[in-house]
């Protein structure tokens, strides 16, 4: 996770996206990786991909109330950005 954040901070978003996608292939339960990847997609203008990431996360039965609330909040921000709501 920290290497992915380092890529984000050093403006190497492609490397960060690849790393977070690999992380999710290994462990689909990583909430932080989902949220960060969704934010990366949004910042690159890939709002549809960001929305799919947040929707996938929200379908996880293992989320705590706080994690689910954060996922819903970020999904709402993506939808609002697309003027769907």
VMD Tcl script that builds the backbone (N, CA, C; Angstrom):
set m [mol new atoms 255]
animate dup $m
set s [atomselect $m all]
$s set {name element resname resid chain x y z} {
  {N N UNK 1 A 0.830 -1.194 0.000}
  {CA C UNK 1 A 0.000 0.000 0.000}
  {C C UNK 1 A 0.873 1.256 0.000}
  {N N UNK 2 A 1.927 1.256 0.820}
  {CA C UNK 2 A 2.747 2.465 0.918}
  {C C UNK 2 A 3.475 2.761 -0.390}
  {N N UNK 3 A 3.873 1.715 -1.120}
  {CA C UNK 3 A 4.530 1.950 -2.404}
  {C C UNK 3 A 3.560 2.595 -3.391}
  {N N UNK 4 A 2.306 2.162 -3.367}
  {CA C UNK 4 A 1.295 2.757 -4.234}
  {C C UNK 4 A 1.078 4.224 -3.917}
  {N N UNK 5 A 1.047 4.549 -2.634}
  {CA C UNK 5 A 0.886 5.950 -2.236}
  {C C UNK 5 A 2.093 6.780 -2.658}
  {N N UNK 6 A 3.281 6.175 -2.568}
  {CA C UNK 6 A 4.487 6.867 -3.019}
  {C C UNK 6 A 4.391 7.188 -4.505}
  {N N UNK 7 A 3.892 6.229 -5.292}
  {CA C UNK 7 A 3.696 6.487 -6.719}
  {C C UNK 7 A 2.701 7.631 -6.926}
  {N N UNK 8 A 1.645 7.660 -6.134}
  {CA C UNK 8 A 0.648 8.740 -6.247}
  {C C UNK 8 A 1.289 10.091 -5.972}
  {N N UNK 9 A 2.037 10.167 -4.892}
  {CA C UNK 9 A 2.641 11.434 -4.484}
  {C C UNK 9 A 3.720 11.902 -5.449}
  {N N UNK 10 A 4.361 10.958 -6.144}
  {CA C UNK 10 A 5.425 11.340 -7.080}
  {C C UNK 10 A 4.901 11.449 -8.512}
  {N N UNK 11 A 3.577 11.587 -8.637}
  {CA C UNK 11 A 2.917 11.802 -9.927}
  {C C UNK 11 A 3.178 10.668 -10.919}
  {N N UNK 12 A 3.200 9.437 -10.413}
  {CA C UNK 12 A 3.350 8.248 -11.250}
  {C C UNK 12 A 2.057 7.437 -11.150}
  {N N UNK 13 A 0.980 8.048 -11.608}
  {CA C UNK 13 A -0.340 7.450 -11.422}
  {C C UNK 13 A -0.504 6.117 -12.135}
  {N N UNK 14 A 0.100 5.956 -13.297}
  {CA C UNK 14 A -0.026 4.677 -14.004}
  {C C UNK 14 A 0.553 3.534 -13.177}
  {N N UNK 15 A 1.722 3.773 -12.579}
  {CA C UNK 15 A 2.331 2.748 -11.728}
  {C C UNK 15 A 1.469 2.490 -10.495}
  {N N UNK 16 A 0.904 3.547 -9.935}
  {CA C UNK 16 A 0.048 3.394 -8.760}
  {C C UNK 16 A -1.185 2.569 -9.100}
  {N N UNK 17 A -1.827 2.859 -10.225}
  {CA C UNK 17 A -3.016 2.111 -10.643}
  {C C UNK 17 A -2.670 0.640 -10.818}
  {N N UNK 18 A -1.566 0.359 -11.511}
  {CA C UNK 18 A -1.158 -1.036 -11.717}
  {C C UNK 18 A -0.928 -1.747 -10.390}
  {N N UNK 19 A -0.269 -1.073 -9.464}
  {CA C UNK 19 A 0.017 -1.681 -8.165}
  {C C UNK 19 A -1.267 -1.959 -7.385}
  {N N UNK 20 A -2.180 -0.998 -7.352}
  {CA C UNK 20 A -3.429 -1.200 -6.615}
  {C C UNK 20 A -4.297 -2.270 -7.271}
  {N N UNK 21 A -4.300 -2.343 -8.594}
  {CA C UNK 21 A -5.047 -3.414 -9.269}
  {C C UNK 21 A -4.472 -4.779 -8.906}
  {N N UNK 22 A -3.144 -4.872 -8.854}
  {CA C UNK 22 A -2.510 -6.127 -8.442}
  {C C UNK 22 A -2.869 -6.475 -7.004}
  {N N UNK 23 A -2.897 -5.470 -6.135}
  {CA C UNK 23 A -3.264 -5.699 -4.734}
  {C C UNK 23 A -4.672 -6.266 -4.638}
  {N N UNK 24 A -5.592 -5.733 -5.433}
  {CA C UNK 24 A -6.979 -6.189 -5.367}
  {C C UNK 24 A -7.145 -7.589 -5.941}
  {N N UNK 25 A -6.279 -7.982 -6.859}
  {CA C UNK 25 A -6.324 -9.355 -7.369}
  {C C UNK 25 A -5.931 -10.344 -6.278}
  {N N UNK 26 A -4.997 -9.929 -5.411}
  {CA C UNK 26 A -4.518 -10.798 -4.341}
  {C C UNK 26 A -5.452 -10.794 -3.133}
  {N N UNK 27 A -6.017 -9.636 -2.818}
  {CA C UNK 27 A -6.863 -9.509 -1.627}
  {C C UNK 27 A -7.989 -8.534 -1.933}
  {N N UNK 28 A -9.155 -9.070 -2.270}
  {CA C UNK 28 A -10.283 -8.213 -2.649}
  {C C UNK 28 A -10.884 -7.477 -1.459}
  {N N UNK 29 A -10.462 -7.785 -0.246}
  {CA C UNK 29 A -11.034 -7.163 0.934}
  {C C UNK 29 A -10.321 -5.910 1.401}
  {N N UNK 30 A -9.371 -5.419 0.630}
  {CA C UNK 30 A -8.593 -4.260 1.033}
  {C C UNK 30 A -9.371 -2.980 0.752}
  {N N UNK 31 A -10.020 -2.465 1.764}
  {CA C UNK 31 A -10.878 -1.286 1.616}
  {C C UNK 31 A -10.073 -0.076 1.162}
  {N N UNK 32 A -8.934 0.151 1.795}
  {CA C UNK 32 A -8.129 1.321 1.460}
  {C C UNK 32 A -7.675 1.285 0.006}
  {N N UNK 33 A -7.315 0.104 -0.487}
  {CA C UNK 33 A -6.879 -0.014 -1.882}
  {C C UNK 33 A -8.029 0.306 -2.830}
  {N N UNK 34 A -9.236 -0.169 -2.506}
  {CA C UNK 34 A -10.406 0.146 -3.334}
  {C C UNK 34 A -10.636 1.660 -3.385}
  {N N UNK 35 A -10.641 2.285 -2.226}
  {CA C UNK 35 A -10.922 3.721 -2.165}
  {C C UNK 35 A -9.853 4.531 -2.891}
  {N N UNK 36 A -8.597 4.166 -2.687}
  {CA C UNK 36 A -7.507 4.884 -3.340}
  {C C UNK 36 A -7.562 4.703 -4.847}
  {N N UNK 37 A -7.828 3.471 -5.294}
  {CA C UNK 37 A -7.917 3.210 -6.728}
  {C C UNK 37 A -9.084 3.986 -7.344}
  {N N UNK 38 A -10.210 4.017 -6.649}
  {CA C UNK 38 A -11.340 4.807 -7.135}
  {C C UNK 38 A -10.983 6.277 -7.271}
  {N N UNK 39 A -10.269 6.793 -6.292}
  {CA C UNK 39 A -9.844 8.197 -6.352}
  {C C UNK 39 A -8.855 8.440 -7.488}
  {N N UNK 40 A -7.960 7.482 -7.715}
  {CA C UNK 40 A -7.013 7.607 -8.827}
  {C C UNK 40 A -7.744 7.641 -10.165}
  {N N UNK 41 A -8.698 6.726 -10.332}
  {CA C UNK 41 A -9.458 6.714 -11.578}
  {C C UNK 41 A -10.190 8.037 -11.779}
  {N N UNK 42 A -10.798 8.548 -10.712}
  {CA C UNK 42 A -11.513 9.821 -10.826}
  {C C UNK 42 A -10.565 10.945 -11.211}
  {N N UNK 43 A -9.401 10.992 -10.589}
  {CA C UNK 43 A -8.456 12.073 -10.878}
  {C C UNK 43 A -7.922 12.002 -12.306}
  {N N UNK 44 A -7.961 10.809 -12.898}
  {CA C UNK 44 A -7.528 10.642 -14.290}
  {C C UNK 44 A -8.680 10.844 -15.268}
  {N N UNK 45 A -9.855 11.183 -14.742}
  {CA C UNK 45 A -11.008 11.407 -15.600}
  {C C UNK 45 A -11.767 10.140 -15.946}
  {N N UNK 46 A -11.419 9.031 -15.309}
  {CA C UNK 46 A -12.068 7.744 -15.560}
  {C C UNK 46 A -13.158 7.515 -14.511}
  {N N UNK 47 A -14.156 8.371 -14.555}
  {CA C UNK 47 A -15.195 8.365 -13.528}
  {C C UNK 47 A -15.993 7.068 -13.544}
  {N N UNK 48 A -16.263 6.519 -14.723}
  {CA C UNK 48 A -17.008 5.261 -14.792}
  {C C UNK 48 A -16.270 4.137 -14.074}
  {N N UNK 49 A -14.956 4.090 -14.256}
  {CA C UNK 49 A -14.168 3.062 -13.561}
  {C C UNK 49 A -14.170 3.314 -12.057}
  {N N UNK 50 A -14.093 4.578 -11.663}
  {CA C UNK 50 A -14.131 4.913 -10.239}
  {C C UNK 50 A -15.452 4.465 -9.627}
  {N N UNK 51 A -16.538 4.697 -10.328}
  {CA C UNK 51 A -17.857 4.297 -9.836}
  {C C UNK 51 A -17.927 2.787 -9.683}
  {N N UNK 52 A -17.415 2.045 -10.666}
  {CA C UNK 52 A -17.443 0.577 -10.579}
  {C C UNK 52 A -16.638 0.076 -9.388}
  {N N UNK 53 A -15.492 0.697 -9.128}
  {CA C UNK 53 A -14.665 0.293 -7.983}
  {C C UNK 53 A -15.443 0.489 -6.686}
  {N N UNK 54 A -16.087 1.639 -6.534}
  {CA C UNK 54 A -16.836 1.918 -5.306}
  {C C UNK 54 A -18.058 1.015 -5.186}
  {N N UNK 55 A -18.717 0.718 -6.291}
  {CA C UNK 55 A -19.865 -0.193 -6.248}
  {C C UNK 55 A -19.428 -1.593 -5.838}
  {N N UNK 56 A -18.314 -2.052 -6.385}
  {CA C UNK 56 A -17.788 -3.368 -6.022}
  {C C UNK 56 A -17.467 -3.415 -4.539}
  {N N UNK 57 A -16.867 -2.367 -4.038}
  {CA C UNK 57 A -16.532 -2.313 -2.619}
  {C C UNK 57 A -17.791 -2.377 -1.765}
  {N N UNK 58 A -18.815 -1.648 -2.153}
  {CA C UNK 58 A -20.045 -1.608 -1.353}
  {C C UNK 58 A -20.756 -2.953 -1.321}
  {N N UNK 59 A -20.506 -3.814 -2.298}
  {CA C UNK 59 A -21.126 -5.132 -2.320}
  {C C UNK 59 A -20.476 -6.103 -1.340}
  {N N UNK 60 A -19.349 -5.713 -0.775}
  {CA C UNK 60 A -18.641 -6.575 0.161}
  {C C UNK 60 A -19.413 -6.683 1.473}
  {N N UNK 61 A -19.655 -7.901 1.886}
  {CA C UNK 61 A -20.402 -8.136 3.126}
  {C C UNK 61 A -19.549 -7.889 4.363}
  {N N UNK 62 A -18.242 -7.802 4.190}
  {CA C UNK 62 A -17.350 -7.699 5.346}
  {C C UNK 62 A -17.056 -6.266 5.784}
  {N N UNK 63 A -17.686 -5.291 5.166}
  {CA C UNK 63 A -17.421 -3.897 5.532}
  {C C UNK 63 A -18.027 -3.554 6.883}
  {N N UNK 64 A -17.308 -2.728 7.623}
  {CA C UNK 64 A -17.883 -2.165 8.837}
  {C C UNK 64 A -18.846 -1.049 8.428}
  {N N UNK 65 A -19.613 -0.581 9.375}
  {CA C UNK 65 A -20.537 0.521 9.099}
  {C C UNK 65 A -19.777 1.740 8.579}
  {N N UNK 66 A -18.648 2.063 9.224}
  {CA C UNK 66 A -17.868 3.233 8.839}
  {C C UNK 66 A -17.290 3.086 7.433}
  {N N UNK 67 A -16.802 1.881 7.101}
  {CA C UNK 67 A -16.250 1.646 5.771}
  {C C UNK 67 A -17.332 1.755 4.704}
  {N N UNK 68 A -18.496 1.187 4.991}
  {CA C UNK 68 A -19.601 1.255 4.037}
  {C C UNK 68 A -20.033 2.717 3.845}
  {N N UNK 69 A -20.094 3.472 4.928}
  {CA C UNK 69 A -20.462 4.883 4.851}
  {C C UNK 69 A -19.464 5.667 3.993}
  {N N UNK 70 A -18.179 5.396 4.168}
  {CA C UNK 70 A -17.158 6.070 3.369}
  {C C UNK 70 A -17.286 5.697 1.896}
  {N N UNK 71 A -17.536 4.430 1.607}
  {CA C UNK 71 A -17.709 3.990 0.215}
  {C C UNK 71 A -18.930 4.658 -0.413}
  {N N UNK 72 A -20.020 4.739 0.335}
  {CA C UNK 72 A -21.235 5.390 -0.170}
  {C C UNK 72 A -20.971 6.873 -0.409}
  {N N UNK 73 A -20.266 7.506 0.523}
  {CA C UNK 73 A -19.946 8.927 0.384}
  {C C UNK 73 A -19.118 9.176 -0.872}
  {N N UNK 74 A -18.102 8.363 -1.091}
  {CA C UNK 74 A -17.254 8.566 -2.263}
  {C C UNK 74 A -17.995 8.230 -3.553}
  {N N UNK 75 A -18.835 7.201 -3.522}
  {CA C UNK 75 A -19.639 6.882 -4.702}
  {C C UNK 75 A -20.584 8.039 -5.013}
  {N N UNK 76 A -21.198 8.599 -3.989}
  {CA C UNK 76 A -22.083 9.745 -4.193}
  {C C UNK 76 A -21.348 10.919 -4.814}
  {N N UNK 77 A -20.122 11.147 -4.377}
  {CA C UNK 77 A -19.326 12.233 -4.952}
  {C C UNK 77 A -19.042 11.974 -6.429}
  {N N UNK 78 A -18.789 10.712 -6.788}
  {CA C UNK 78 A -18.529 10.375 -8.194}
  {C C UNK 78 A -19.793 10.576 -9.030}
  {N N UNK 79 A -20.925 10.113 -8.505}
  {CA C UNK 79 A -22.183 10.258 -9.232}
  {C C UNK 79 A -22.559 11.725 -9.367}
  {N N UNK 80 A -22.351 12.498 -8.303}
  {CA C UNK 80 A -22.641 13.923 -8.361}
  {C C UNK 80 A -21.744 14.596 -9.398}
  {N N UNK 81 A -20.482 14.178 -9.449}
  {CA C UNK 81 A -19.553 14.730 -10.432}
  {C C UNK 81 A -19.993 14.449 -11.861}
  {N N UNK 82 A -20.693 13.342 -12.053}
  {CA C UNK 82 A -21.214 12.989 -13.379}
  {C C UNK 82 A -22.620 13.547 -13.579}
  {N N UNK 83 A -23.142 14.230 -12.567}
  {CA C UNK 83 A -24.476 14.827 -12.592}
  {C C UNK 83 A -25.575 13.781 -12.734}
  {N N UNK 84 A -25.336 12.584 -12.148}
  {CA C UNK 84 A -26.373 11.559 -12.126}
  {C C UNK 84 A -27.360 11.809 -10.999}
  {N N UNK 85 A -26.940 12.618 -10.011}
  {CA C UNK 85 A -27.850 12.941 -8.906}
  {C C UNK 85 A -27.906 14.437 -8.735}
}
mol reanalyze $m
mol bondsrecalc $m
mol representation Tube
mol addrep $m
